[in-house]
């Protein structure tokens, strides 16, 4: 169904409208150009439609945004390198690169050269690691890819040294609880380690992961873990502040939103 620039605009605009209704003030959207270029859709069509909608979202809803281009890890390094080359004319619209798709059997190290090249182009780097994959994938994403933020990362708890590294470095984890449940990382949200990681001092955040596919936009994820893990207002406040800390915003914007969170009154 996604074929023309308007299609990508409409999809992104619909997401932003829903995110705004959930109280979201800043988004960092992943997109997978390979999903579309492999079926003959030009790279320019994809990025133009998405980026135009992000600009419209800023005007209409006041939502700030960054765009992250992900490489599909089940495809080859050569394909990822070709995608990075195709992105060169559009780097003014792309803040960073990421690595997504199925982890198992697709370690981060396969894409070390791609990420090194991306760094040379001035792009920031993140990576999906430690959802289905082992904690070693998290370490590899940090050491081999130069990732500054880990998407998911929930398996870190089984590696004490890694856990301490994440705490010490305030390395953010973008946790997606309802996706974890759907993919059976946990069988029940009451088993989720989000609260334990938060209490250990990790910079954990709550996010949505392909919400139309896995179910659950941002607010639904917050509500689900609040109920399942009996989170307090203080917990929710810290999770929100962590999300601002982890975001790619400038310092004044971060300070403003952190202050706004601190000033928010707890419900009766």
BAFI-3210 file (N, C-alpha, C; in Angstrom, 3 decimals, decimal comma, padded with zeros to 6 digits):
// residues 268
n [1|2|3|4|5|6|7|8|9|10|11|12|13|14|15|16|17|18|19|20|21|22|23|24|25|26|27|28|29|30|31|32|33|34|35|36|37|38|39|40|41|42|43|44|45|46|47|48|49|50|51|52|53|54|55|56|57|58|59|60|61|62|63|64|65|66|67|68|69|70|71|72|73|74|75|76|77|78|79|80|81|82|83|84|85|86|87|88|89|90|91|92|93|94|95|96|97|98|99|100|101|102|103|104|105|106|107|108|109|110|111|112|113|114|115|116|117|118|119|120|121|122|123|124|125|126|127|128|129|130|131|132|133|134|135|136|137|138|139|140|141|142|143|144|145|146|147|148|149|150|151|152|153|154|155|156|157|158|159|160|161|162|163|164|165|166|167|168|169|170|171|172|173|174|175|176|177|178|179|180|181|182|183|184|185|186|187|188|189|190|191|192|193|194|195|196|197|198|199|200|201|202|203|204|205|206|207|208|209|210|211|212|213|214|215|216|217|218|219|220|221|222|223|224|225|226|227|228|229|230|231|232|233|234|235|236|237|238|239|240|241|242|243|244|245|246|247|248|249|250|251|252|253|254|255|256|257|258|259|260|261|262|263|264|265|266|267|268]
n.u [000,812|002,102|003,362|003,582|004,916|003,016|001,719|003,575|003,763|001,117|000,938|002,909|001,937|-000,485|000,455|001,765|-000,390|-001,759|000,225|000,475|-002,034|-001,608|000,014|002,658|005,661|007,987|009,480|011,397|011,837|012,063|012,906|012,720|014,286|015,072|013,029|011,313|012,777|013,650|011,435|011,203|010,571|011,601|014,303|014,167|011,428|010,461|011,853|011,286|008,484|008,121|009,736|008,556|006,088|006,928|007,841|005,410|004,104|005,478|004,674|001,857|001,307|003,334|005,271|008,527|011,185|013,258|014,879|015,619|017,488|017,213|019,040|018,281|018,923|018,785|019,412|022,161|025,529|026,503|024,169|023,298|025,372|024,959|022,506|023,179|024,801|022,864|021,470|022,942|022,348|020,353|021,066|020,773|018,304|018,301|019,080|020,470|021,639|020,366|019,949|017,919|015,280|015,127|016,999|018,299|020,907|021,943|024,297|025,493|028,105|028,389|027,823|029,666|031,440|029,662|028,477|030,706|031,321|029,024|029,353|031,510|030,214|028,958|026,718|024,608|024,415|022,527|021,204|019,207|019,284|019,656|016,987|015,582|018,030|021,250|022,895|025,473|025,183|024,415|026,736|028,386|027,095|027,648|030,480|031,413|029,790|029,569|027,307|025,224|022,963|020,740|018,362|015,670|017,227|016,715|017,762|020,057|020,165|021,087|023,813|026,131|028,362|027,931|025,530|026,346|028,013|026,149|024,690|026,668|027,484|025,173|023,747|021,195|018,258|015,844|013,007|010,375|007,613|005,084|005,651|007,644|006,058|004,357|006,183|006,950|009,095|008,716|006,307|004,294|003,408|003,835|006,130|008,084|011,223|011,454|010,912|012,786|015,187|014,954|015,030|017,628|019,019|019,339|019,113|016,353|013,672|010,272|008,634|007,036|006,773|006,626|003,725|001,178|001,382|002,415|000,730|-000,290|000,385|002,401|001,223|-000,380|001,587|002,798|000,594|000,099|002,429|002,413|000,178|000,803|003,243|002,888|003,673|004,843|003,917|006,296|008,013|006,968|007,415|010,214|010,750|009,710|011,402|013,801|013,382|013,537|016,152|017,456|016,844|017,486|017,783|018,399|020,242|018,785|016,095|015,831|016,179|013,938|011,778|012,354|011,999|009,284|008,214|008,936|007,300|004,783|001,783|000,840|-001,835|-004,988]
n.v [-001,210|001,171|003,325|005,780|009,121|010,575|008,545|007,739|010,108|010,326|008,082|008,657|011,086|010,265|008,659|010,629|012,231|010,458|009,984|012,539|012,754|010,999|012,439|012,760|014,552|014,619|012,832|010,079|008,601|005,400|004,232|001,886|001,781|-000,248|-002,114|-001,011|-000,095|-002,495|-003,426|-001,780|000,875|004,199|005,518|008,248|008,770|007,560|008,826|011,512|011,717|010,921|012,779|015,220|014,982|014,939|017,552|018,866|017,899|019,147|021,786|021,599|020,176|020,769|018,889|017,880|016,274|013,527|011,620|008,281|006,084|002,746|-000,311|-003,456|-006,301|-008,930|-008,901|-008,414|-007,196|-005,796|-004,875|-003,123|-001,238|-000,218|000,980|002,978|004,538|005,367|007,065|009,364|011,904|012,820|013,316|015,557|015,306|013,092|011,874|009,801|006,344|002,991|-000,440|-003,086|-005,593|-009,243|-010,509|-012,974|-015,007|-012,985|-011,167|-008,012|-007,380|-007,998|-005,721|-003,797|-002,342|-000,846|000,821|002,189|003,639|005,180|006,723|008,248|009,885|011,580|010,694|009,723|006,807|003,929|000,786|-002,156|-004,510|-007,289|-008,045|-010,376|-011,468|-012,394|-010,974|-010,368|-009,304|-006,733|-005,650|-005,899|-004,167|-001,745|-001,742|-002,513|-001,263|001,279|002,247|004,572|004,335|001,805|-000,189|-001,796|-004,086|-005,624|-008,068|-007,540|-007,859|-010,331|-010,257|-009,239|-007,516|-006,076|-004,859|-003,112|-001,496|-000,221|001,208|002,875|004,346|005,621|004,712|004,736|002,649|001,745|000,614|-001,578|-002,556|-003,841|-004,893|-006,685|-008,467|-009,393|-010,661|-012,638|-012,406|-012,028|-013,909|-012,855|-009,601|-008,998|-010,258|-008,737|-006,974|-004,238|-002,504|-003,441|-002,823|-000,057|000,561|-000,204|001,876|002,273|003,960|003,621|003,644|004,110|002,961|002,756|000,073|-000,499|000,127|-000,251|-002,799|-004,558|-003,780|-001,300|001,879|004,627|005,597|003,426|001,521|002,650|002,580|-000,152|-001,270|000,146|-000,859|-003,632|-003,788|-002,306|000,446|003,461|006,973|008,362|006,570|006,674|009,338|009,369|007,632|009,145|011,377|010,119|009,521|011,985|012,663|010,730|011,469|012,954|015,878|019,433|021,067|023,224|022,591|020,061|020,750|022,338|020,535|018,663|020,253|020,763|018,211|017,806|019,679|018,752|017,789|015,093|012,837|012,796]
n.w [000,000|000,450|-001,680|-003,044|-002,505|-001,054|000,310|002,264|003,625|004,618|006,301|008,255|009,237|010,364|012,432|014,004|014,779|016,424|018,361|019,458|020,672|022,719|024,354|023,651|023,128|021,709|019,086|017,900|015,131|013,694|010,467|007,778|005,015|003,236|003,163|001,361|-000,892|-001,915|-003,193|-005,287|-004,774|-004,860|-002,893|-002,345|-002,440|-000,132|002,068|001,612|001,891|004,588|006,024|005,323|006,584|009,245|009,538|009,168|011,413|013,451|013,037|013,313|015,701|017,445|017,921|018,295|016,410|015,299|012,764|012,188|010,348|009,754|009,359|007,983|009,659|008,848|006,228|003,884|004,571|002,380|001,205|003,181|003,103|000,542|000,938|002,754|001,113|-000,719|000,866|001,113|-000,260|001,391|003,963|005,522|006,567|008,115|011,218|012,429|012,438|012,698|013,798|013,052|013,005|013,091|015,762|016,415|015,354|013,865|014,538|015,913|015,068|012,377|011,002|011,499|009,841|008,319|010,218|011,097|008,820|008,688|010,973|010,142|008,397|010,015|011,367|014,062|016,239|016,953|018,167|017,885|020,378|022,579|023,059|021,874|021,487|023,014|026,001|025,170|022,668|023,216|024,359|022,113|020,351|021,561|021,592|019,031|017,176|018,088|019,332|020,955|022,326|023,373|021,885|023,231|024,993|027,260|028,133|029,465|032,172|032,927|032,898|034,972|034,883|032,538|033,206|035,239|033,728|032,053|033,940|035,046|032,808|032,102|029,893|027,651|027,556|025,311|026,066|025,172|026,299|025,578|023,097|023,845|025,228|023,194|021,518|023,144|024,845|027,472|029,283|030,693|031,621|034,254|034,854|033,772|033,604|033,834|036,063|037,944|036,609|036,486|039,224|039,748|038,752|036,029|032,861|031,808|029,469|028,315|025,473|022,184|019,878|016,604|016,682|015,429|014,544|016,574|018,570|020,790|021,478|022,752|025,200|025,898|026,440|028,718|030,475|030,641|031,844|034,213|035,535|035,585|036,954|039,159|039,292|040,745|041,093|041,283|039,996|037,382|036,794|036,789|034,654|032,538|032,683|032,134|029,456|028,231|028,854|027,324|024,773|021,544|021,769|021,973|024,631|025,976|025,307|026,482|029,189|029,589|029,224|031,215|033,492|033,214|033,621|036,298|037,494|037,109|038,557|040,686|040,017|041,797]
ca.u [000,000|002,987|003,974|003,845|005,360|001,860|001,423|004,485|003,342|-000,127|001,248|003,635|001,036|-001,449|001,179|002,004|-001,669|-002,021|001,222|000,087|-003,169|-001,044|000,835|004,047|006,149|009,181|009,560|012,569|011,179|012,842|012,313|013,494|014,166|015,272|011,726|010,634|013,628|013,727|010,261|011,227|010,187|012,826|014,659|013,684|009,994|010,261|012,343|010,599|007,158|008,228|010,295|007,557|005,092|007,545|007,806|004,021|003,783|006,031|003,816|000,483|001,206|004,476|006,106|009,861|011,431|014,486|014,636|016,695|017,435|017,672|019,432|017,674|020,070|018,683|019,973|023,621|026,307|026,569|022,887|023,305|026,288|024,299|021,462|023,856|025,199|021,652|020,984|023,841|021,729|019,280|021,593|020,291|017,020|018,491|019,944|021,302|021,347|020,090|019,988|016,724|014,865|015,346|018,354|018,919|021,715|022,373|025,002|025,832|029,423|028,289|027,589|030,627|031,966|028,588|028,325|031,904|031,154|027,974|029,965|032,309|029,299|028,384|025,453|024,582|024,241|021,809|021,025|018,399|020,129|019,258|015,565|015,644|019,436|021,926|023,502|026,700|024,818|024,412|028,145|028,895|026,525|028,390|031,911|031,702|029,003|029,611|025,940|025,120|021,690|020,372|016,934|015,262|018,283|016,214|018,527|021,269|020,089|021,776|025,254|026,354|029,336|027,254|024,547|027,081|028,467|025,008|024,385|027,766|027,530|023,839|023,442|019,753|017,587|014,494|012,258|009,044|007,028|004,045|006,339|008,278|005,005|003,883|007,240|007,137|010,299|008,106|004,997|003,340|004,064|004,225|007,488|009,007|012,255|011,551|010,980|014,076|016,220|014,789|015,505|019,088|019,588|019,549|018,340|015,353|012,582|009,130|008,453|006,201|007,549|005,676|002,491|000,034|001,627|002,516|-000,302|000,152|001,147|003,196|000,413|-000,790|002,725|002,895|-000,518|000,229|003,461|001,997|-000,714|001,435|004,387|002,494|004,593|004,413|004,041|007,729|008,568|006,538|008,118|011,599|010,746|009,516|012,628|014,807|013,135|014,070|017,610|017,937|016,439|018,427|017,334|019,433|020,216|017,670|014,839|015,822|015,970|012,555|010,866|012,622|011,328|007,843|007,890|009,051|006,202|003,515|001,221|000,324|-003,311|-005,569]
ca.v [000,000|002,332|003,387|007,157|009,991|010,917|007,417|007,805|011,293|010,036|007,132|009,353|012,078|009,554|008,290|011,823|012,627|009,534|010,236|013,792|012,445|010,293|013,351|012,716|015,871|014,454|011,482|009,687|007,559|004,491|003,780|000,830|001,997|-001,469|-002,752|-000,385|-000,060|-003,851|-003,649|-000,827|002,229|004,994|006,006|009,624|008,743|007,193|009,830|012,786|011,659|010,879|014,021|016,276|014,814|015,353|019,015|019,256|017,581|020,216|022,968|021,373|019,650|021,169|017,713|017,868|014,938|013,107|010,467|007,294|005,101|001,443|-001,377|-004,739|-007,159|-010,226|-008,706|-008,460|-005,978|-005,075|-004,196|-002,006|-000,228|000,413|001,838|004,158|005,378|005,965|008,094|010,526|013,200|013,130|013,270|016,703|014,932|011,852|012,173|008,679|005,023|001,944|-001,830|-003,748|-006,895|-010,367|-010,560|-014,291|-015,375|-011,773|-010,362|-006,641|-007,272|-008,115|-004,405|-002,850|-001,440|000,062|001,817|003,026|004,556|006,123|007,670|009,158|010,819|012,432|010,151|009,085|005,367|003,129|-000,576|-003,131|-005,570|-007,761|-008,370|-011,828|-011,854|-012,461|-009,716|-010,087|-008,445|-005,362|-005,254|-005,754|-002,946|-000,629|-001,785|-002,700|-000,340|002,619|002,666|005,401|003,990|000,432|-000,418|-002,969|-004,257|-006,183|-009,236|-007,083|-008,208|-011,594|-010,023|-008,253|-006,513|-005,227|-004,062|-002,027|-000,582|000,573|002,142|003,850|005,203|006,174|004,338|004,535|001,491|002,076|-000,611|-001,616|-003,678|-004,613|-005,662|-007,811|-009,436|-009,978|-011,536|-013,662|-012,208|-012,388|-014,531|-012,040|-008,336|-008,980|-010,806|-007,831|-006,449|-002,774|-001,905|-003,791|-002,040|001,322|000,638|-000,337|003,136|002,343|004,968|002,898|004,471|003,356|003,315|001,884|-000,643|-000,847|000,009|-000,783|-004,224|-005,274|-003,329|-000,484|003,118|004,947|005,652|002,057|000,864|003,193|002,095|-001,596|-001,582|000,726|-001,822|-004,937|-003,703|-001,442|001,577|004,638|008,242|008,662|005,724|007,209|010,602|009,063|007,088|010,268|012,182|009,333|009,604|013,271|012,535|009,870|012,003|013,791|017,264|020,327|021,196|024,039|021,856|019,037|021,392|022,784|019,418|018,089|021,109|020,559|016,945|018,019|020,536|018,086|017,297|013,738|012,780|012,425]
ca.w [000,000|000,501|-002,996|-003,438|-001,418|-000,234|001,190|003,404|004,375|005,337|007,363|009,318|009,814|011,212|013,656|014,814|015,360|017,534|019,401|020,108|021,545|023,877|025,145|023,211|022,715|020,864|018,528|017,116|014,343|012,864|009,207|007,121|003,564|002,460|002,991|000,230|-002,079|-002,469|-004,056|-006,380|-004,380|-004,731|-001,560|-002,213|-002,178|001,274|003,020|001,380|002,497|006,050|006,562|005,152|007,642|010,511|009,543|009,386|012,801|014,294|012,888|013,762|017,062|018,263|018,211|017,693|015,874|014,631|011,903|012,291|009,273|010,232|008,438|008,309|009,963|008,167|004,899|003,876|004,795|001,107|001,035|004,121|002,576|-000,599|001,494|003,303|-000,030|-001,282|001,793|001,158|-000,594|002,329|005,326|006,291|007,154|008,868|012,362|012,828|011,880|013,656|013,322|013,569|012,499|014,002|016,316|016,514|014,201|013,158|015,540|015,504|014,446|010,917|010,414|012,080|008,806|007,926|011,268|011,077|007,697|009,081|011,911|009,339|007,732|011,042|011,839|015,362|016,075|017,934|017,656|018,604|020,941|023,894|023,245|021,658|021,487|024,315|026,448|024,411|021,534|023,724|024,439|020,750|019,778|022,139|021,295|017,612|016,365|018,662|019,671|022,152|022,957|023,035|021,727|024,020|025,990|028,516|028,587|030,158|033,585|033,183|032,843|036,035|034,454|031,558|033,941|035,889|032,669|031,613|035,024|035,169|031,634|031,806|028,506|027,642|026,976|024,859|026,342|024,539|027,054|024,893|022,061|024,543|025,529|021,940|021,006|024,178|025,659|028,756|029,102|031,434|031,926|035,661|034,917|033,076|034,499|033,739|037,401|038,552|035,935|036,937|040,604|039,734|038,309|034,578|032,136|031,027|028,960|027,799|024,062|021,366|018,864|015,545|017,472|014,690|014,302|017,841|019,485|021,909|021,318|023,932|026,417|026,240|027,074|030,079|031,293|030,853|032,849|035,491|036,170|035,800|037,865|040,271|039,302|041,493|040,385|041,218|038,935|036,092|036,597|036,429|033,294|031,614|032,685|031,411|028,016|027,784|028,942|026,238|023,469|020,799|021,815|022,470|026,084|026,477|025,177|027,530|030,487|029,647|029,422|032,546|034,460|033,076|034,274|037,740|037,947|036,892|039,795|040,661|040,081|043,099]
c.u [000,850|003,778|004,403|004,298|004,205|001,499|002,293|004,180|002,123|000,117|001,903|002,747|000,019|-000,793|001,354|000,722|-001,995|-001,040|000,890|-001,074|-002,717|-000,178|002,299|004,470|007,353|009,221|010,895|012,180|012,206|012,121|013,279|013,409|014,302|013,966|011,047|011,489|013,742|012,521|010,105|010,789|011,460|013,053|014,070|012,196|009,714|010,629|011,653|009,228|007,207|008,684|009,328|006,489|005,655|007,558|006,386|003,598|004,316|005,132|002,449|000,382|002,319|005,372|007,456|010,208|012,851|014,143|015,859|016,503|018,019|018,070|018,794|018,776|019,969|019,147|021,489|024,250|026,351|025,292|022,808|024,214|025,667|023,204|022,066|024,298|023,994|021,142|021,794|023,172|020,722|019,770|021,209|018,963|017,122|019,501|020,903|020,898|021,108|020,164|018,785|016,461|015,332|016,801|019,027|019,634|022,224|023,086|025,378|027,138|029,408|028,221|028,550|031,144|030,923|028,456|029,546|031,812|030,089|028,516|030,800|031,491|028,597|027,063|025,605|024,186|023,511|021,663|020,063|019,337|019,559|017,758|015,428|017,082|020,063|022,507|024,791|026,408|024,775|025,844|028,729|028,356|027,261|029,823|032,227|030,960|029,079|028,242|025,952|023,845|021,324|018,858|016,586|016,273|017,891|016,990|019,803|021,322|020,856|023,289|025,588|027,311|028,718|026,255|025,216|027,582|027,332|024,614|025,414|027,768|026,218|023,485|021,958|019,336|016,186|013,644|010,840|008,261|006,009|004,605|007,017|007,255|004,547|004,896|007,649|008,530|009,921|006,730|003,897|004,058|004,469|005,614|008,531|009,982|012,391|011,723|012,308|015,212|016,146|015,342|017,022|019,776|019,888|018,661|017,359|014,223|011,478|008,792|007,435|007,067|006,572|004,268|001,294|000,157|001,625|001,398|000,307|001,002|001,764|002,362|-000,037|000,345|002,911|001,809|-000,369|001,267|003,120|001,113|000,005|002,507|004,125|003,460|003,987|004,489|005,508|008,411|008,231|007,237|009,563|011,688|010,590|010,772|013,749|014,634|013,647|015,590|018,172|017,720|017,533|017,852|018,522|019,213|019,069|016,328|014,735|015,511|014,523|011,588|011,099|011,928|009,825|007,397|007,920|007,851|004,831|003,015|000,704|-001,190|-003,786|-005,891]
c.v [001,267|002,406|004,801|007,974|010,337|009,790|007,466|009,026|010,951|009,088|007,837|010,371|011,425|009,126|009,500|012,311|011,755|009,773|011,511|013,558|011,723|011,194|013,361|014,103|015,793|013,016|011,293|008,415|006,729|004,283|002,837|000,999|000,731|-002,216|-002,262|-000,375|-001,445|-004,190|-002,524|000,580|003,056|005,473|007,395|009,680|008,498|008,345|011,172|012,805|011,699|012,224|015,193|016,189|015,221|016,879|019,518|018,993|018,615|021,450|022,769|021,014|020,128|020,007|017,863|016,437|014,779|011,841|009,558|006,231|003,778|000,532|-002,673|-005,783|-008,542|-010,130|-008,567|-007,116|-005,147|-004,286|-002,972|-000,881|000,511|001,365|003,111|005,092|006,082|007,117|009,380|011,854|013,685|013,224|014,485|016,400|013,708|012,108|011,039|007,403|004,043|000,582|-002,533|-005,046|-007,993|-010,459|-011,918|-014,664|-014,201|-010,823|-008,984|-006,531|-007,385|-006,749|-003,341|-001,865|-000,425|001,182|002,733|004,062|005,606|007,173|008,698|010,194|011,729|011,953|009,525|007,620|004,744|001,727|-001,356|-004,235|-005,989|-007,800|-009,886|-012,325|-011,808|-011,115|-009,372|-009,210|-006,970|-004,843|-005,028|-004,484|-001,713|-000,586|-001,821|-001,711|001,098|003,143|003,476|005,114|002,596|000,315|-001,793|-003,186|-004,993|-007,402|-008,835|-007,575|-009,480|-011,467|-008,885|-007,146|-005,547|-004,310|-002,872|-001,015|000,334|001,608|003,257|004,840|005,895|005,930|004,002|003,206|001,926|000,809|-000,491|-002,778|-004,499|-005,401|-006,878|-008,897|-010,149|-010,973|-012,618|-013,620|-012,447|-012,982|-013,703|-010,746|-008,225|-009,557|-009,845|-007,195|-004,925|-002,118|-002,218|-002,974|-000,574|001,493|000,490|000,934|003,208|003,423|004,252|003,852|003,562|003,874|002,401|001,300|-001,116|-000,972|-000,551|-002,293|-005,017|-004,903|-002,458|000,703|003,482|004,926|004,263|001,292|001,353|002,599|000,604|-001,921|-000,973|-000,251|-003,115|-004,897|-002,793|-000,252|002,752|005,877|008,623|007,838|006,303|008,525|010,347|008,483|008,198|011,125|011,440|009,478|010,927|013,246|011,778|010,471|012,860|015,189|018,140|020,560|022,067|023,328|020,774|019,647|021,827|021,651|018,737|018,916|020,917|019,263|017,106|018,794|019,886|017,489|015,878|013,760|012,386|010,936]
c.w [000,000|-000,797|-003,374|-002,225|-000,484|000,727|002,448|004,270|005,229|006,512|008,549|010,012|010,745|012,523|014,572|015,484|016,569|018,678|020,175|021,067|022,810|024,754|024,776|022,714|021,783|020,383|017,808|016,384|013,575|011,535|008,523|005,605|002,748|002,209|001,719|-001,031|-002,718|-003,341|-005,072|-006,051|-004,201|-003,295|-001,331|-001,891|-000,700|002,197|002,830|002,042|004,009|006,597|006,405|006,233|009,001|010,632|009,794|010,829|013,769|014,242|013,532|015,231|017,993|018,640|017,510|017,294|015,360|013,846|011,927|011,213|009,770|009,072|008,918|008,453|009,326|006,710|005,005|004,222|003,516|000,860|001,953|003,626|001,393|-000,125|002,074|002,187|-000,646|-000,420|001,745|000,783|000,452|003,766|006,155|006,973|008,060|009,984|012,693|012,121|013,015|012,998|013,913|012,827|013,464|014,451|016,153|015,224|013,403|014,114|015,014|014,736|012,934|010,242|010,952|011,033|008,362|008,945|011,349|009,956|008,017|010,047|011,171|008,595|008,746|011,613|013,223|015,187|017,267|017,355|018,530|019,097|022,291|024,113|023,101|021,802|022,870|024,723|025,714|023,195|021,958|023,797|023,047|020,086|020,292|021,620|019,803|016,717|016,871|019,036|020,956|022,926|022,483|022,986|022,298|025,151|027,248|028,998|029,327|031,596|033,918|033,120|033,808|035,602|033,446|032,252|034,606|034,873|032,213|032,667|035,062|034,009|031,310|030,341|028,425|027,010|026,571|024,925|025,775|025,155|026,282|023,714|022,686|024,858|024,264|021,367|022,012|024,792|027,117|028,457|029,746|031,802|033,392|035,866|034,339|034,069|034,462|035,102|038,072|037,935|036,359|038,346|040,710|039,252|036,830|033,975|031,207|030,648|028,429|026,408|023,401|020,254|017,787|016,123|016,722|014,465|015,604|018,812|020,577|021,523|022,667|025,211|026,856|026,900|028,506|030,985|031,614|031,919|034,199|036,249|036,522|036,876|039,054|040,407|040,053|040,611|040,247|040,131|037,562|035,782|036,155|035,022|032,262|031,526|031,961|029,904|027,451|027,817|027,746|024,862|022,853|020,648|022,216|023,966|026,591|026,396|026,248|028,888|030,649|029,923|030,764|033,623|034,422|033,752|035,782|038,290|037,788|038,214|039,631|040,710|041,461|043,141]
res [x|x|x|x|x|x|x|x|x|x|x|x|x|x|x|x|x|x|x|x|x|x|x|x|x|x|x|x|x|x|x|x|x|x|x|x|x|x|x|x|x|x|x|x|x|x|x|x|x|x|x|x|x|x|x|x|x|x|x|x|x|x|x|x|x|x|x|x|x|x|x|x|x|x|x|x|x|x|x|x|x|x|x|x|x|x|x|x|x|x|x|x|x|x|x|x|x|x|x|x|x|x|x|x|x|x|x|x|x|x|x|x|x|x|x|x|x|x|x|x|x|x|x|x|x|x|x|x|x|x|x|x|x|x|x|x|x|x|x|x|x|x|x|x|x|x|x|x|x|x|x|x|x|x|x|x|x|x|x|x|x|x|x|x|x|x|x|x|x|x|x|x|x|x|x|x|x|x|x|x|x|x|x|x|x|x|x|x|x|x|x|x|x|x|x|x|x|x|x|x|x|x|x|x|x|x|x|x|x|x|x|x|x|x|x|x|x|x|x|x|x|x|x|x|x|x|x|x|x|x|x|x|x|x|x|x|x|x|x|x|x|x|x|x|x|x|x|x|x|x|x|x|x|x|x|x|x|x|x|x|x|x|x|x|x|x|x|x]
***
